[in-house]
Amino acid sequence: MYAALKVVHLGSLIMWLGPAIGSWLVLRYMQQHEGELSPATAKVYRVFFWTITLEHIALCTLLLSGATIAFHYGFIAMPWLQQKLWLVMLLIVPLEIVDIWLGNWKVKKLTEKRSAGAELSQREQAMISFYHKGFTNLALITLPVTVLVIMWLAVSKQTLW
């Protein structure tokens, strides 16, 4: 049972990070080479939003499998795991909540509206821009560093402080 949970946990980690990064890179490429409003970019947007839905399902599976391992096998009392959980709860979960709200809801609806031919307000356009620039840049800095520290904690079983 432990080995199966660990495979699910690590597989979920890969599904959380991999497809979303790849999809985002393809979207950025299309935005730069075809333009934000091109029909080709609109198609890539549809795949992108499907992929981030998969990403967030994988994140839920990652968190649930990790919690199951931690509580079922008694790791919850270990200091390295407690530090890992603080990083997850203070950095990753808040970023992902914003990503779910923007990516799976707000920006998705705005790009669908725009693809249907509607003109977006400046505020709506600013929301899309914030998601693709400010928020994404913050996530691209925060998540890799945090994930590497979490992986170090998990592998080394040592604490940071």
Secondary structure, 3 states (H helix, E strand, C coil): CHHHHHHHHHHHHHHHHHHHHHHHHHHHHHHHHCCCCCHHHHHHHHHHHHHHHHHHHHHHHHHHHHHHHHHHCCHHHCHHHHHHHHHHHHHHHHHHHHHHHHHHHHHHHHHHHHHCCCCCCHHHHHHHHHHHHHHHHHHHHHHHHHHHHHHHHHHHCCCCC
